[in-house]
Amino acid sequence: MYSSAHPYLYDDLDRQLISILRKDGRASISKLAQLLDVSRGIIQNRLDRLVSSGAILGFTIRAHEQIESNVVRAIMLIEVVGRSTTQVINKLRGIPQLEKLHTTNGAWDLVADIRATSLEEFDKVLREVRSIEGVLNSETSILLSTV
């Protein structure tokens, strides 16, 4: 792991590599090297550094919407009381259906990406979030389709 004493400085090649991996996380080292016109060794070293520095947190797949047709996806806007944001974030991180959590500005303090396997599970998540001490208000929108 790279420390703050020796931080890893990201350059254009790193950004290009991450961009390609966002589109195809399963691309081979050879394919990445060919696309970026560098050696396989350079790609492997860059990937190792990007993972160890925390720039890449993991590799995953993106499933087609038809595969996940029963999944309920939503965005939840959350208002937090006073200075309890850190405590609320720590509690929210314990809810597995919250895929991502973002801090923001304006009327809402946090934005949560929710993915539930059913409406019942979705309802349970909403109740769980709203019962967290420090959550003052929330507004949730179900995502109907991706255009």
C-alpha positions in Angstrom: 0.0 0.0 0.0 1.3 3.4 -0.9 1.7 5.7 2.1 1.1 9.4 2.4 4.9 9.7 2.7 5.2 8.2 -0.8 1.9 8.9 -2.6 1.3 7.5 -6.0 0.8 10.3 -8.5 -1.7 9.4 -11.2 -1.0 10.3 -14.8 -2.8 10.2 -18.1 -1.9 6.6 -18.7 -3.5 5.6 -15.4 -6.6 7.6 -16.3 -6.8 5.9 -19.7 -6.3 2.5 -18.2 -9.1 3.1 -15.6 -11.4 4.4 -18.4 -10.9 1.2 -20.4 -11.4 -1.0 -17.4 -14.7 0.8 -16.6 -16.0 -0.3 -20.0 -14.4 -3.8 -19.9 -13.2 -4.9 -16.4 -12.3 -8.3 -17.9 -9.9 -6.9 -20.6 -6.7 -8.9 -20.7 -3.3 -7.4 -19.9 -2.4 -8.0 -23.6 -5.5 -6.2 -24.9 -4.9 -3.3 -22.5 -1.3 -3.0 -23.6 -2.3 -3.1 -27.3 -5.0 -0.4 -26.8 -2.7 1.9 -24.9 0.4 1.1 -27.0 2.6 0.1 -24.1 4.2 -3.1 -23.0 2.3 -5.8 -21.0 4.8 -5.2 -18.1 3.9 -1.6 -17.9 0.2 -2.4 -17.7 0.8 -5.0 -15.0 2.9 -2.6 -13.0 0.3 0.1 -13.3 -2.5 -2.2 -12.4 -0.6 -3.4 -9.3 0.1 0.2 -8.2 -3.5 1.4 -8.9 -4.9 -1.5 -6.8 -2.3 -1.1 -4.0 -2.8 2.7 -3.9 -6.6 2.3 -3.6 -7.4 4.0 -6.9 -8.9 0.7 -8.1 -11.0 -0.9 -5.3 -11.9 -4.1 -7.2 -13.1 -5.6 -10.4 -16.7 -6.4 -11.0 -19.3 -7.0 -13.7 -22.2 -4.9 -14.9 -25.2 -7.1 -15.6 -27.7 -6.3 -18.3 -30.9 -4.8 -17.0 -32.9 -7.8 -18.1 -30.8 -10.1 -15.8 -31.8 -7.9 -12.9 -35.4 -7.3 -13.8 -36.6 -7.9 -10.3 -34.2 -5.5 -8.7 -35.6 -2.3 -7.1 -33.1 0.5 -7.6 -33.6 4.0 -6.1 -31.8 7.2 -5.0 -32.4 8.4 -1.5 -31.6 11.9 -0.4 -30.8 12.2 3.3 -30.8 15.2 5.6 -28.7 14.9 8.7 -29.1 16.7 12.0 -26.3 19.0 13.0 -22.9 17.5 13.2 -23.9 13.8 13.2 -22.9 13.2 9.6 -20.0 10.9 10.5 -22.1 8.8 12.9 -24.9 8.5 10.3 -22.5 7.5 7.5 -21.0 4.8 9.7 -24.5 3.4 10.4 -25.5 3.6 6.7 -22.3 1.7 5.6 -23.7 -1.3 7.6 -26.8 -1.5 5.3 -25.8 -3.9 2.4 -28.5 -2.6 0.1 -26.9 0.8 0.0 -24.5 0.3 -2.9 -22.9 3.8 -2.8 -23.1 6.7 -0.5 -22.2 10.3 -1.5 -21.8 13.5 0.4 -23.3 16.5 -1.3 -24.1 20.2 -0.7 -27.4 22.0 -0.7 -30.6 21.0 1.2 -29.5 17.3 1.4 -26.4 16.1 3.1 -26.1 12.5 1.6 -27.2 10.6 -1.5 -27.6 6.9 -1.3 -27.8 4.4 -4.2 -30.2 1.6 -3.1 -30.5 -1.8 -4.7 -33.0 -4.2 -3.2 -34.3 -7.6 -4.4 -37.9 -6.9 -3.7 -40.3 -4.1 -2.7 -40.5 -5.7 0.8 -36.7 -5.5 1.1 -36.8 -1.9 -0.3 -39.4 -0.9 2.3 -37.3 -2.4 5.1 -34.3 -0.4 3.9 -36.2 2.8 3.9 -37.5 2.2 7.4 -34.0 1.2 8.6 -32.4 4.4 7.2 -35.1 6.6 8.6 -34.7 5.1 12.1 -31.0 6.0 12.3 -30.4 8.5 15.0 -29.3 11.7 13.3 -31.4 11.3 10.1 -33.7 14.2 10.1 -35.5 13.8 6.7 -35.2 11.8 3.5 -36.7 11.7 0.0 -36.5 8.6 -2.2 -37.1 8.1 -5.9 -37.3 4.7 -7.5 -35.4 4.4 -10.7 -37.7 3.1 -13.4 -35.5 2.7 -16.4 -32.1 3.7 -17.7 -32.1 5.8 -20.9 
